[in-house]
């Protein structure tokens, strides 16, 4: 078992992963039914577009991104978004919203005949783009987190792990063709 998988083994307590750095975002609210966590949505994000490693994603989720003076981010002015977790390129795991609360990651969305995916989903962001390969560290950490979520939330199944593009087609493309779904499933099934 790789070091990253071992270090990513998490326990969930009060909706928080024990192995994640906690970064409480102000962008969340209560779920209509906290017992109805039945979908895991994988996203891809980079800020500025195509750049990795900077503070902008964290600032966006924390509501501190300078969208007034930094022209690269003016299109995000007034946007309030978050995800439950972010997995950086090196596998660093950050948690912004406890799983029992509703993070604002999916936007207008639908899955299997249900709208408003934020109501019943967990959103995990991967630092990346649609066309740049995600790192092995990200796949390993994502698989470890997904494994813990599958153990903790009985309505969540491996068949209900989707990309943002699957719940908001046309509007969203992430995590895109660079995300290797078969490899992710292999990583998940090895746990």
C-alpha positions as CSV (number, residue, x, y, z in Angstrom):
1,X,0.0,0.0,0.0
2,X,1.4,3.4,-0.9
3,X,2.4,5.9,1.7
4,X,-0.1,8.4,0.3
5,X,-3.0,5.9,0.7
6,X,-1.9,5.0,4.2
7,X,-1.6,8.7,5.2
8,X,-5.0,9.4,3.7
9,X,-6.8,6.8,5.8
10,X,-9.3,8.9,7.5
11,X,-12.0,8.6,10.1
12,X,-15.1,10.8,9.8
13,X,-16.2,12.5,13.0
14,X,-18.8,15.3,13.1
15,X,-18.7,15.3,9.3
16,X,-15.0,16.0,9.2
17,X,-12.1,13.9,8.0
18,X,-9.4,13.4,10.6
19,X,-6.6,13.5,8.0
20,X,-7.7,16.7,6.3
21,X,-6.6,20.2,7.1
22,X,-9.8,22.0,8.2
23,X,-10.4,25.3,6.5
24,X,-14.0,26.3,7.5
25,X,-15.6,28.1,4.6
26,X,-18.5,30.5,5.1
27,X,-20.1,29.2,2.0
28,X,-22.5,26.5,3.1
29,X,-25.9,25.9,4.7
30,X,-28.0,23.1,6.1
31,X,-29.0,20.2,3.9
32,X,-32.8,19.7,3.6
33,X,-32.2,16.1,4.7
34,X,-28.8,15.4,6.3
35,X,-29.4,11.7,6.1
36,X,-29.7,11.8,2.3
37,X,-26.1,11.9,1.2
38,X,-26.2,9.7,-1.9
39,X,-23.9,11.2,-4.5
40,X,-20.2,12.0,-4.8
41,X,-19.3,14.7,-7.4
42,X,-15.7,15.0,-8.6
43,X,-14.6,18.4,-9.9
44,X,-11.5,19.9,-11.4
45,X,-10.4,23.5,-10.6
46,X,-7.4,25.8,-11.2
47,X,-7.1,29.5,-10.4
48,X,-5.9,31.3,-12.5
49,X,-7.0,28.9,-15.2
50,X,-4.2,26.3,-15.9
51,X,-2.0,27.4,-13.0
52,X,-1.4,25.2,-9.9
53,X,-0.2,25.7,-6.4
54,X,-1.2,29.2,-5.6
55,X,-3.6,30.5,-2.9
56,X,-6.5,31.5,-5.2
57,X,-8.6,28.3,-4.9
58,X,-8.4,28.5,-1.1
59,X,-9.3,32.2,-1.2
60,X,-12.2,31.5,-3.5
61,X,-13.7,28.9,-1.1
62,X,-13.0,31.1,1.9
63,X,-14.6,34.2,0.4
64,X,-11.4,36.2,0.4
65,X,-10.4,36.2,-3.3
66,X,-9.7,39.7,-4.6
67,X,-12.1,39.9,-7.5
68,X,-12.0,43.7,-7.6
69,X,-8.3,44.6,-8.0
70,X,-7.1,41.4,-9.7
71,X,-8.4,41.4,-13.3
72,X,-7.9,37.6,-13.6
73,X,-10.7,37.0,-11.1
74,X,-13.2,39.8,-11.9
75,X,-15.5,37.3,-13.6
76,X,-15.8,35.7,-10.1
77,X,-17.0,38.9,-8.4
78,X,-19.9,38.1,-6.1
79,X,-19.6,34.3,-6.6
80,X,-20.0,32.3,-3.4
81,X,-18.8,28.7,-3.8
82,X,-17.2,26.0,-1.8
83,X,-16.6,22.3,-1.9
84,X,-16.4,19.8,0.9
85,X,-12.8,19.0,0.0
86,X,-9.9,20.0,-2.2
87,X,-7.1,17.7,-3.2
88,X,-4.0,19.5,-4.3
89,X,-1.6,18.2,-7.0
90,X,0.7,16.8,-4.3
91,X,-2.2,15.0,-2.6
92,X,-2.6,17.6,0.2
93,X,-6.2,17.2,1.5
94,X,-8.2,20.3,2.7
95,X,-11.7,20.2,4.0
96,X,-13.9,23.4,3.7
97,X,-17.4,22.1,4.7
98,X,-18.4,19.2,7.0
99,X,-20.1,16.5,5.0
100,X,-23.4,16.7,6.8
101,X,-23.7,20.3,5.6
102,X,-24.4,21.5,2.1
103,X,-21.4,22.9,0.2
104,X,-22.1,25.1,-2.8
105,X,-20.2,23.2,-5.5
106,X,-22.7,21.9,-8.1
107,X,-24.8,24.9,-9.1
108,X,-27.8,24.2,-11.3
109,X,-27.6,20.4,-11.6
110,X,-29.5,17.1,-11.8
111,X,-28.8,13.4,-11.5
112,X,-31.0,10.3,-11.9
113,X,-34.2,12.4,-12.1
114,X,-33.4,14.7,-9.2
115,X,-32.4,18.3,-9.3
116,X,-30.3,20.4,-6.9
117,X,-27.4,18.0,-6.4
118,X,-25.9,20.1,-3.7
119,X,-28.8,18.9,-1.5
120,X,-27.7,15.3,-1.5
121,X,-24.1,15.3,-2.7
122,X,-20.5,15.6,-1.5
123,X,-18.2,17.7,-3.7
124,X,-14.5,16.9,-4.0
125,X,-12.4,19.3,-6.0
126,X,-9.1,18.2,-7.6
127,X,-6.6,20.9,-8.5
128,X,-6.3,20.5,-12.2
129,X,-7.8,21.1,-15.6
130,X,-9.8,19.2,-18.1
131,X,-6.8,18.5,-20.3
132,X,-3.8,18.2,-17.9
133,X,-3.3,14.7,-16.4
134,X,-4.3,14.5,-12.7
135,X,-1.5,13.2,-10.5
136,X,-1.2,9.7,-9.0
137,X,-1.2,11.3,-5.6
138,X,-4.6,12.9,-6.3
139,X,-6.1,9.5,-7.5
140,X,-4.8,7.8,-4.4
141,X,-6.1,10.4,-2.0
142,X,-9.5,10.6,-3.8
143,X,-9.8,6.8,-3.6
144,X,-9.0,6.8,0.1
145,X,-11.5,9.6,0.8
146,X,-14.2,8.0,-1.4
147,X,-13.6,4.7,0.4
148,X,-14.2,6.3,3.8
149,X,-17.3,8.1,2.5
150,X,-18.7,4.8,1.1
151,X,-18.2,3.2,4.5
152,X,-19.8,6.1,6.4
153,X,-22.8,7.1,4.2
154,X,-24.9,4.0,3.3
155,X,-26.9,5.7,0.5
156,X,-23.6,6.5,-1.3
157,X,-22.3,3.7,-3.6
158,X,-19.4,3.4,-6.0
159,X,-21.9,3.6,-8.9
160,X,-23.0,7.1,-7.6
161,X,-19.6,8.7,-8.0
162,X,-19.8,11.1,-11.0
163,X,-18.0,14.1,-12.5
164,X,-19.4,17.7,-12.5
165,X,-19.9,17.2,-16.3
166,X,-22.4,14.4,-15.6
167,X,-24.7,16.5,-13.4
168,X,-24.4,19.8,-15.3
169,X,-23.8,18.8,-18.9
170,X,-23.2,21.6,-21.4
171,X,-22.6,24.0,-18.5
172,X,-19.6,22.2,-17.0
173,X,-16.9,20.0,-18.4
174,X,-14.8,19.0,-15.3
175,X,-13.0,17.0,-14.3
176,X,-12.9,16.5,-18.1
177,X,-11.2,14.0,-20.4
178,X,-7.9,14.2,-18.4
179,X,-9.6,12.3,-15.5
180,X,-9.0,8.6,-15.8
181,X,-12.2,7.0,-14.4
182,X,-11.0,3.5,-14.9
183,X,-7.8,4.1,-13.0
184,X,-9.8,5.8,-10.2
185,X,-12.1,2.8,-9.9
186,X,-9.0,0.5,-9.8
187,X,-7.6,2.6,-6.9
188,X,-10.9,2.5,-5.1
189,X,-11.4,-1.2,-5.5
190,X,-7.9,-1.9,-4.2
191,X,-8.8,-0.5,-0.8
